[in-house]
């Protein structure tokens, strides 16, 4: 029997024979160190409590079978004191003794097996083992400047030793990454055994530490699932944590996760704006954050144009529009924006008893709240942050303030350089002038008890982000080169029977729904009053805007794909529908769905309609949302009957 067989048999025996207190076994071992401990054939009473994993490991490791005998000897160096795991996407677990030497290195997934390939870490010191593992992670491309995050987890019954190990490991990993010219982003934590989480970790081939991190994300964002996150890298998880402002329990975070492997926030924002047919100066952008959609990383982009709110999910790798919605708000009577931003700012400052020269970092954001137009006004004075909501008539709807603890000279407003000087300091550090950059913004914030300015700008395809201390010194900075976006062009469309296509040219314009409709009708040789069931949908295909146009004329159904930039027909098709004369209209189909749902059209949003009139059962597909419910209908095109209905939260 090999040593490994013996250890496994002993571990199993301890878990199932189950002494009530494993620690007492270890103490008795220690009392009789160097002596033979007789083995008996007694069957101890079974207990319901399962010993903790670490205690079981320690008990199994401290018992070594003597060669050729039936006695057990105590071996102090084989006691498992700590379990340490390193997660990137590879998940590797190290079991350590009290002298911080490796008893066992275990790959928890296939990637980890590749990292450990050819390594024999048994008996190595923790420092040597971690350096070797980091070297292999770097060599195999699991850690680089594009994916710079790593999770360190320590499990140890001794809280002081666990904290010391966590700090030691963080320093070692950071030193290795720094020597490789990588600005590392390190997450570290101390965990306790959790049987349910351990079961999930085993199921997905990850460490207990990564399982705990994922569970915190899922608990705070119900749109995420454990299954969708288990296979993501720690760098992706770190990006999600920072974007969604997740409140982590007992997790220390240093550095900033790199999004260099993705298209970047500016490219994602531009893709959403292009799809909406808007330019940056026509909108107010409220959010560009990382999120998950159908198992892939996306940028969640939200902005306003007039009284219309736009929400987009943009694939973080390809720039494809994954999902989008628009919502138009109608202001209640008397709630139009009768005052401008300057008046809203004055109303907010007056509400808290401050003048404009006493406030700093003033932001005024036009928005809608429950159908009412409002201005959201934020500003600072000293270490106090204020937030006000002002309606379109100048009335204060909400007023809040938050006191931030101050520390150090940088927290004193007497040494505050202000927004303009903060911008100047960042530009000087980057070796650029204001006329060489675009998108230059600065805002006041509070970090670790100190007032700081966050400055951002672009130079070409390079993005710069700075944190400037209140005294004008550079606190932290980062620059990232993005691939320059390519021009949107219309390619040659494909042809089918009874179809035609043409070639478009490069353009940055968007013809809009009216232009797409006119192009399709002109190609069909029809006028709008000669058609019915007209359907138009704006979409994104191969990096460009495209319109899908459908309509019915007599017994012929027409379907077109129109280039959104040039108006050229990328694809055109027509089909003869034998029973077309008996079809109900799309409006009647919608009315039937709304009647079934017990809703008025003014109460729904995100309405999507499509027709499939040449199906064996001609029907209309109708989807919409109301409140927190989503409705899906299939309505018969011949008699208006409901063929299919689903309603989900």
VOGU-3710 file (C-alpha; in Angstrom, 3 decimals, decimal comma):
1> xxxxxxxxxx> 0,000/0,000/0,000  1,424/3,407/-0,963  1,715/6,396/1,390  -1,082/8,073/-0,546  -3,331/5,017/-0,103  -2,577/5,002/3,616  -3,333/8,722/3,978  -6,606/8,392/2,101  -7,659/5,353/4,142  -6,866/7,139/7,396
11> xxxxxxxxxx> -8,708/10,271/6,326  -11,769/8,212/5,400  -11,564/6,312/8,671  -11,481/9,536/10,683  -14,413/11,007/8,823  -16,615/7,942/9,238  -15,435/6,563/12,569  -15,891/10,196/13,661  -14,377/10,954/17,047  -16,346/13,818/18,551
21> xxxxxxxxxx> -13,356/16,130/18,769  -10,583/15,649/16,246  -8,430/18,265/17,974  -8,355/16,130/21,111  -6,949/13,294/19,002  -4,141/15,545/17,872  -3,416/16,634/21,416  -3,202/13,021/22,558  -0,861/12,365/19,628  1,308/15,247/20,783
31> xxxxxxxxxx> 1,365/13,981/24,398  2,650/10,605/23,215  5,045/11,900/20,581  7,718/9,298/19,806  5,749/6,497/21,458  3,706/3,756/19,891  -0,033/4,391/19,993  -1,784/1,020/20,150  -4,535/0,444/17,600  -7,684/-1,322/18,782
41> xxxxxxxxxx> -10,585/-2,934/17,003  -13,194/-1,108/19,016  -16,024/0,500/17,060  -16,672/3,922/18,590  -20,203/5,202/18,692  -21,105/6,994/15,430  -21,593/10,744/15,607  -23,704/12,968/13,386  -21,280/15,875/13,305  -18,784/15,882/10,444
51> xxxxxxxxxx> -15,294/17,076/11,357  -14,075/20,220/9,674  -12,032/19,714/6,513  -8,873/21,241/7,956  -9,083/19,172/11,133  -9,635/16,011/9,128  -6,655/16,806/6,918  -4,508/17,440/9,963  -5,555/14,229/11,651  -4,945/12,170/8,544
61> xxxxxxxxxx> -1,581/13,794/7,923  -0,265/13,258/11,439  -0,651/9,478/11,353  2,006/7,513/9,452  1,916/3,709/9,232  5,124/2,040/10,402  6,644/-0,265/7,764  5,987/-3,905/8,546  4,096/-3,186/11,764  0,601/-2,565/12,985
71> xxxxxxxxxx> 1,348/0,559/15,004  0,955/4,281/14,260  3,665/6,899/14,841  3,190/10,635/15,300  4,951/12,919/12,763  4,731/16,652/13,522  5,921/17,740/10,031  2,930/16,056/8,384  0,239/18,000/10,260  -1,889/20,094/7,879
81> xxxxxxxxxx> -2,133/23,559/9,403  -3,327/25,702/6,489  -4,942/25,441/3,083  -3,961/28,123/0,564  -5,475/28,533/-2,895  -4,475/30,650/-5,881  -7,162/31,366/-8,490  -6,789/33,018/-11,884  -8,772/30,675/-14,033  -6,529/27,821/-13,011
91> xxxxxxxxxx> -7,428/26,973/-9,405  -4,572/25,492/-7,368  -4,720/24,390/-3,740  -1,719/24,064/-1,447  -1,882/22,224/1,893  0,766/23,519/4,317  2,184/22,326/7,608  2,917/24,626/10,555  6,379/25,407/9,153  4,762/26,670/5,931
101> xxxxxxxxxx> 6,064/23,794/3,862  3,932/22,206/1,166  2,403/18,851/2,020  0,397/18,656/-1,174  -0,281/20,746/-4,309  -3,600/19,935/-5,977  -4,879/21,155/-9,374  -8,631/21,747/-9,109  -9,284/22,025/-12,867  -7,627/21,226/-16,201
111> xxxxxxxxxx> -5,947/24,618/-16,525  -4,388/24,138/-13,098  -3,050/20,723/-14,151  -1,213/22,419/-17,024  0,282/24,987/-14,622  1,502/22,255/-12,236  2,761/19,986/-15,016  6,250/18,713/-14,150  6,342/20,424/-10,737  7,060/18,606/-7,484
121> xxxxxxxxxx> 6,296/21,138/-4,771  6,068/18,709/-1,857  8,394/19,878/0,912  8,986/23,288/-0,695  8,596/26,442/1,358  5,505/28,511/0,677  7,574/31,340/-0,843  9,343/28,992/-3,265  6,084/27,265/-4,207  4,217/30,516/-4,895
131> xxxxxxxxxx> 7,097/31,909/-6,957  7,151/28,709/-9,004  3,379/28,787/-9,539  3,374/32,470/-10,500  6,207/31,821/-12,956  4,170/29,061/-14,588  1,011/31,212/-14,670  2,968/33,981/-16,409  4,689/31,583/-18,794  1,414/29,953/-19,815
141> xxxxxxxxxx> -0,293/33,321/-20,376  -2,835/33,083/-17,576  -1,548/36,322/-16,015  -0,467/39,311/-18,105  -1,161/43,006/-18,544  -4,533/42,209/-20,189  -5,722/39,912/-17,369  -3,910/40,986/-14,223  -6,130/39,708/-11,391  -5,459/36,875/-8,969
151> xxxxxxxxxx> -7,399/35,638/-5,929  -5,552/34,473/-2,815  -7,482/32,503/-0,208  -6,297/31,220/3,174  -8,107/28,703/5,346  -6,633/28,245/8,826  -8,129/27,697/12,279  -5,545/30,082/13,739  -6,821/33,575/12,881  -3,478/35,300/13,503
161> xxxxxxxxxx> -1,564/32,849/11,355  -4,207/33,130/8,622  -3,915/36,934/8,548  -0,124/36,707/8,432  -0,259/34,227/5,551  -2,719/36,421/3,641  -0,405/39,431/3,943  2,700/37,393/3,107  1,125/35,854/0,012  -0,133/39,219/-1,234
171> xxxxxxxxxx> 3,369/40,686/-0,964  4,956/37,714/-2,733  2,461/37,684/-5,616  2,645/41,457/-6,027  6,450/41,342/-6,130  6,429/38,692/-8,867  3,939/40,660/-10,962  5,815/43,925/-10,479  9,079/42,296/-11,576  7,254/41,226/-14,744
181> xxxxxxxxxx> 6,094/44,836/-15,347  2,471/43,993/-14,588  0,305/46,231/-12,406  -1,385/43,443/-10,495  -4,908/43,454/-9,097  -4,948/41,151/-6,084  -7,985/39,980/-4,148  -7,218/38,230/-0,862  -9,384/36,694/1,829  -9,488/34,339/4,812
191> xxxxxxxxxx> -12,328/31,807/4,715  -13,872/29,208/6,970  -15,144/25,847/5,834  -18,665/25,868/4,377  -20,018/22,480/3,329  -22,555/23,870/0,826  -20,022/26,137/-0,851  -17,429/23,360/-0,849  -19,900/21,150/-2,710  -20,352/23,866/-5,343
201> xxxxxxxxxx> -16,597/24,355/-5,594  -16,096/20,624/-6,156  -18,875/20,563/-8,756  -17,337/23,323/-10,862  -13,651/22,522/-10,298  -12,788/25,714/-8,440  -11,482/26,558/-4,993  -13,602/27,260/-1,937  -12,285/30,836/-2,067  -13,464/31,437/-5,634
211> xxxxxxxxxx> -16,821/29,861/-4,765  -17,229/32,288/-1,868  -16,334/35,269/-4,057  -18,864/34,210/-6,716  -21,564/33,670/-4,103  -21,156/37,251/-2,886  -21,605/38,525/-6,451  -24,708/36,376/-6,989  -26,236/37,355/-3,629  -26,006/41,052/-4,510
221> xxxxxxxxxx> -27,015/40,768/-8,166  -29,870/38,287/-8,760  -29,439/38,565/-12,548  -26,152/36,646/-12,208  -25,930/32,900/-11,652  -23,272/30,793/-9,977  -23,086/28,567/-13,041  -22,416/31,468/-15,436  -19,637/32,874/-13,226  -17,844/29,660/-12,237
231> xxxxxxxxxx> -15,993/29,416/-15,544  -15,058/33,111/-15,727  -11,568/34,228/-14,876  -10,835/36,035/-11,631  -10,074/39,100/-13,762  -13,639/39,040/-15,145  -15,028/38,621/-11,633  -12,882/41,532/-10,445  -14,179/43,736/-13,282  -17,754/42,846/-12,332
241> xxxxxxxxxx> -17,062/43,533/-8,653  -15,694/47,005/-9,335  -18,340/47,908/-11,949  -21,291/46,865/-9,836  -19,942/48,266/-6,567  -20,404/44,925/-4,834  -19,949/45,093/-1,063  -17,414/42,379/-0,272  -17,167/40,701/3,111  -13,619/40,243/4,438
251> xxxxxxxxxx> -12,006/40,615/1,001  -9,021/42,910/0,555  -8,553/44,403/-2,903  -5,358/46,017/-4,190  -4,749/47,366/-7,677  -7,236/47,669/-10,509  -8,453/44,888/-12,794  -7,389/45,411/-16,408  -10,012/45,565/-19,153  -7,304/45,570/-21,828
261> xxxxxxxxxx> -8,588/42,272/-23,184  -11,883/43,953/-24,068  -12,894/46,747/-26,437  -13,015/49,421/-23,711  -15,753/51,681/-22,397  -15,343/54,353/-25,078  -15,705/51,915/-27,970  -18,705/50,275/-26,260  -20,333/53,665/-25,739  -19,732/54,638/-29,379
271> xxxxxxxxxx> -21,243/51,347/-30,581  -24,397/52,031/-28,552  -24,603/55,630/-29,776  -24,177/54,517/-33,395  -26,968/51,965/-32,974  -29,217/54,668/-31,518  -28,303/57,072/-34,333  -27,028/59,674/-31,866  -23,793/61,536/-31,222  -22,034/62,084/-27,904
281> xxxxxxxxxx> -23,061/65,738/-27,687  -26,741/64,788/-28,051  -26,885/62,550/-24,989  -26,203/62,430/-21,272  -24,361/59,205/-20,459  -25,285/57,876/-17,029  -23,435/54,544/-16,964  -20,910/52,368/-18,797  -20,239/49,303/-16,646  -19,343/45,637/-17,014
291> xxxxxxxxxx> -22,118/43,067/-16,734  -22,924/39,477/-17,761  -25,540/38,574/-20,357  -26,183/35,002/-21,492  -22,823/33,882/-20,143  -20,687/36,530/-21,872  -19,102/39,731/-20,673  -20,864/42,872/-21,849  -20,687/46,599/-21,279  -23,958/47,928/-19,912
301> xxxxxxxxxx> -24,395/51,380/-21,459  -27,145/53,758/-20,378  -27,808/57,300/-21,606  -30,522/59,895/-22,136  -31,528/61,966/-25,145  -34,377/64,334/-24,437  -37,039/62,364/-22,586  -35,913/59,003/-24,001  -33,812/56,606/-21,944  -31,572/54,125/-23,799
311> xxxxxxxxxx> -30,109/50,949/-22,318  -27,647/48,760/-24,213  -25,677/45,583/-23,602  -22,604/45,629/-25,856  -20,469/42,497/-26,245  -17,211/43,351/-24,466  -15,128/41,379/-26,977  -16,745/42,058/-30,361  -18,707/45,289/-29,895  -21,887/43,538/-31,056
321> xxxxxxxxxx> -25,156/44,893/-29,692  -26,424/42,025/-27,558  -29,561/43,690/-26,253  -31,082/47,145/-26,277  -34,189/48,900/-25,102  -35,548/52,415/-25,165  -38,150/53,958/-22,916  -39,892/57,213/-23,597  -41,124/59,159/-20,587  -44,042/61,545/-20,781
331> xxxxxxxxxx> -43,819/64,220/-18,141  -46,903/64,725/-15,994  -48,805/67,965/-16,383  -46,820/70,845/-14,952  -43,661/68,752/-14,742  -41,941/69,818/-17,947  -38,401/71,166/-17,742  -39,455/74,797/-17,362  -36,153/75,666/-15,658  -32,650/75,127/-17,036
341> xxxxxxxxxx> -29,628/73,448/-15,418  -28,335/76,713/-13,941  -31,660/77,305/-12,169  -31,699/73,717/-10,879  -28,183/74,160/-9,491  -29,184/77,405/-7,789  -32,275/75,749/-6,257  -30,209/72,858/-4,853  -27,549/75,136/-3,364  -30,210/77,383/-1,833
351> xxxxxxxxxx> -31,907/74,329/-0,270  -28,769/73,493/1,739  -27,850/77,101/2,483  -24,713/77,348/0,317  -23,529/79,733/-2,355  -21,880/78,531/-5,554  -18,420/79,657/-4,448  -18,771/77,500/-1,300  -19,486/74,313/-3,284  -17,114/72,162/-5,305
361> xxxxxxxxxx> -17,406/69,454/-7,929  -20,930/70,503/-8,932  -22,675/68,068/-11,294  -26,153/68,628/-12,774  -27,699/65,624/-14,557  -31,107/65,868/-16,286  -33,134/62,677/-15,822  -36,581/61,156/-15,349  -37,911/59,566/-12,179  -41,319/57,809/-12,160
371> xxxxxxxxxx> -42,376/59,739/-15,269  -41,332/63,073/-13,797  -38,541/65,191/-15,250  -35,895/65,946/-12,609  -32,417/67,360/-12,268  -30,005/65,361/-10,096  -27,550/67,766/-8,502  -24,382/66,653/-6,676  -21,688/68,760/-5,032  -19,228/68,960/-2,125
381> xxxxxxxxxx> -18,217/71,352/0,585  -15,330/70,367/2,820  -15,810/66,685/3,685  -19,595/66,786/3,161  -21,180/65,400/0,002  -24,653/66,650/-1,041  -27,263/65,194/-3,375  -30,493/66,920/-4,423  -33,315/66,117/-6,819  -34,969/69,192/-8,331
391> xxxxxxxxxx> -38,095/68,875/-10,503  -38,695/70,772/-13,724  -40,439/73,574/-11,839  -37,561/74,110/-9,400  -39,077/72,266/-6,411  -36,789/70,168/-4,197  -37,967/66,539/-4,296  -35,095/65,049/-2,312  -32,117/66,342/-0,358  -29,387/64,180/1,205
401> xxxxxxxxxx> -25,925/64,721/2,605  -23,128/62,402/3,704  -20,238/63,196/6,012  -16,890/61,630/5,076  -14,176/61,165/7,669  -11,101/63,221/6,819  -7,460/62,434/7,425  -4,162/63,928/6,421  -3,252/67,210/4,812  -4,781/66,118/1,510
411> xxxxxxxxxx> -8,186/66,159/3,143  -8,024/69,827/4,010  -9,934/72,127/1,689  -7,389/74,861/2,389  -4,868/72,984/0,240  -7,357/71,954/-2,458  -6,174/72,840/-5,963  -9,604/72,521/-7,597  -10,912/70,791/-10,724  -9,017/72,818/-13,324
421> xxxxxxxxxx> -5,668/72,408/-11,581  -6,313/68,680/-11,187  -6,857/68,423/-14,946  -3,658/70,359/-15,557  -1,676/68,091/-13,209  -2,914/64,949/-14,981  -2,166/66,340/-18,457  1,304/67,447/-17,379  2,081/63,981/-16,009  0,904/62,420/-19,299
431> xxxxxxxxxx> 3,021/64,884/-21,307  -0,033/66,204/-23,160  -1,869/69,496/-23,561  -5,622/70,086/-23,448  -5,839/70,571/-27,237  -4,240/67,150/-27,812  -6,899/65,182/-25,921  -10,622/64,495/-26,089  -13,251/63,664/-23,495  -11,419/65,513/-20,712
441> xxxxxxxxxx> -13,471/65,248/-17,498  -12,762/65,679/-13,811  -14,851/65,092/-10,717  -14,312/65,354/-6,998  -14,448/62,171/-4,937  -13,426/60,802/-1,542  -11,028/57,877/-1,091  -9,663/56,472/2,183  -10,536/59,674/4,023  -8,877/61,927/1,444
451> xxxxxxxxxx> -10,313/64,265/-1,157  -9,232/63,224/-4,646  -10,014/64,236/-8,204  -10,738/61,606/-10,817  -9,528/62,841/-14,218  -10,150/60,988/-17,473  -9,311/61,750/-21,094  -8,375/60,195/-24,435  -5,476/60,814/-26,784  -6,133/59,008/-30,039
461> xxxxxxxxxx> -7,069/55,450/-29,096  -5,329/55,620/-25,699  -7,413/56,099/-22,563  -5,963/57,825/-19,483  -7,340/57,695/-15,950  -5,851/59,667/-13,056  -6,486/60,167/-9,371  -5,095/63,524/-8,273  -4,692/64,382/-4,593  -6,255/67,591/-3,351
471> xxxxxxxxxx> -2,769/69,165/-3,187  -2,240/68,508/-6,924  0,062/65,484/-6,658  -0,615/62,349/-8,693  -2,087/59,670/-6,447  -2,592/56,940/-9,047  -2,728/56,726/-12,824  -3,348/54,261/-15,615  -3,271/54,382/-19,405  -4,640/51,819/-21,798
481> xxxxxxxxxx> -4,266/51,566/-25,577  -7,382/50,406/-27,393  -7,698/49,156/-30,929  -8,970/52,035/-33,050  -12,595/51,495/-34,168  -12,952/50,731/-37,864  -15,263/52,625/-40,184  -18,730/51,202/-40,643  -19,341/50,142/-44,242  -22,117/48,442/-46,102
491> xxxxxxxxxx> -21,156/45,192/-47,798  -22,801/43,437/-50,690  -25,954/41,627/-49,599  -26,921/38,089/-50,567  -29,725/37,174/-52,928  -32,525/34,623/-52,773  -35,300/33,729/-55,173  -37,428/36,780/-55,982  -34,813/38,918/-54,242  -32,258/41,569/-55,093
501> xxxxxxxxxx> -29,338/43,326/-53,471  -26,941/46,188/-54,021  -23,604/47,424/-52,713  -23,365/50,320/-50,277  -20,513/52,686/-49,473  -18,843/53,742/-46,257  -20,864/56,241/-44,244  -21,273/57,361/-40,641  -24,878/58,559/-41,094  -28,088/56,801/-40,133
511> xxxxxxxxxx> -31,109/57,142/-42,413  -33,556/56,317/-39,614  -36,778/54,312/-39,774  -38,450/56,703/-42,222  -35,508/56,477/-44,611  -35,452/52,673/-44,403  -39,203/52,486/-45,016  -38,940/54,798/-48,040  -36,068/52,737/-49,502  -37,985/49,464/-49,153
521> xxxxxxxxxx> -41,232/50,871/-50,594  -39,384/52,443/-53,520  -37,686/49,131/-54,296  -41,063/47,337/-54,205  -42,653/50,032/-56,384  -45,338/50,736/-53,805  -46,579/53,670/-51,741  -47,329/53,519/-48,031  -51,108/53,624/-48,568  -50,823/50,484/-50,731
531> xxxxxxxxxx> -49,400/48,316/-47,941  -50,481/47,020/-44,566  -48,905/45,372/-41,543  -45,825/47,558/-41,951  -43,061/46,427/-39,583  -39,657/48,121/-39,096  -36,878/47,037/-36,709  -33,492/48,677/-36,225  -30,615/46,226/-35,704  -26,836/45,903/-35,714
541> xxxxxxxxxx> -25,098/43,473/-38,074  -21,353/43,016/-38,651  -20,552/46,373/-37,053  -23,140/48,464/-38,886  -26,713/49,699/-38,564  -29,343/47,736/-40,469  -33,128/48,005/-40,754  -35,451/45,048/-41,251  -38,624/46,153/-43,065  -41,674/43,941/-43,671
551> xxxxxxxxxx> -45,067/44,721/-45,164  -47,990/43,121/-46,966  -49,571/44,243/-50,226  -52,497/42,188/-51,462  -51,404/38,565/-51,282  -47,669/39,367/-51,380  -45,447/39,703/-48,325  -42,244/41,761/-48,704  -39,159/41,482/-46,489  -36,150/43,807/-46,761
561> xxxxxxxxxx> -32,781/44,400/-45,095  -31,845/48,050/-45,598  -28,357/49,426/-44,927  -28,781/51,971/-42,139  -25,987/54,202/-43,387  -26,689/54,384/-47,133  -30,291/53,260/-47,614  -29,195/50,607/-50,096  -31,097/47,325/-50,234  -28,875/44,594/-48,825
571> xxxxxxxxxx> -31,535/41,939/-49,243  -35,053/41,929/-50,656  -37,527/39,083/-50,823  -41,214/38,680/-51,612  -43,555/35,728/-51,132  -47,102/35,010/-52,207  -49,443/34,363/-49,269  -52,498/32,457/-50,470  -54,884/33,526/-47,708  -53,496/37,011/-47,163
581> xxxxxxxxxx> -56,847/38,671/-47,729  -58,257/37,124/-44,565  -55,453/38,212/-42,197  -56,166/40,569/-39,330  -53,942/43,627/-38,989  -50,950/43,883/-36,670  -52,828/46,564/-34,680  -55,742/44,189/-34,122  -53,352/41,426/-33,008  -51,773/43,810/-30,484
591> xxxxxxxxxx> -55,208/44,864/-29,230  -56,112/41,199/-28,656  -52,911/40,596/-26,668  -53,417/43,705/-24,539  -57,029/42,768/-23,881  -55,949/39,326/-22,703  -53,285/40,861/-20,453  -55,768/43,411/-19,074  -53,469/46,298/-19,990  -53,689/49,550/-21,877
601> xxxxxxxxxx> -50,960/50,301/-24,432  -49,825/53,270/-22,347  -48,952/50,839/-19,524  -46,458/48,765/-21,513  -42,888/49,272/-22,667  -40,312/47,591/-24,913  -42,955/46,503/-27,409  -41,621/44,147/-30,082  -43,802/42,769/-32,889  -43,071/40,470/-35,792
611> xxxxxxxxxx> -45,162/38,566/-38,315  -44,772/35,065/-39,683  -47,570/34,959/-42,226  -46,181/32,182/-44,421  -45,951/29,745/-41,512  -48,217/26,685/-41,481  -50,098/28,633/-38,806  -49,787/32,331/-39,802  -49,328/34,417/-36,663  -47,994/37,583/-35,057
621> xxxxxxxxxx> -45,300/37,415/-32,354  -45,787/40,143/-29,736  -43,513/40,786/-26,729  -43,742/43,599/-24,182  -43,104/44,448/-20,547  -45,277/46,029/-17,882  -44,122/46,617/-14,335  -41,759/43,770/-13,462  -43,492/41,307/-15,805  -42,609/40,258/-19,341
631> xxxxxxxxxx> -45,360/39,076/-21,723  -44,946/36,945/-24,847  -47,825/36,253/-27,250  -48,426/34,467/-30,513  -51,682/35,690/-32,062  -53,318/33,896/-34,993  -53,227/36,080/-38,111  -56,435/34,558/-39,430  -58,842/34,898/-36,517  -56,939/36,734/-33,753
641> xxxxxxxxx> -56,969/33,757/-31,394  -54,213/33,445/-28,790  -51,995/30,553/-29,897  -49,335/30,948/-27,206  -48,978/33,005/-24,058  -46,218/33,307/-21,442  -45,801/35,701/-18,534  -42,592/35,789/-16,491  -41,005/37,906/-13,798
//
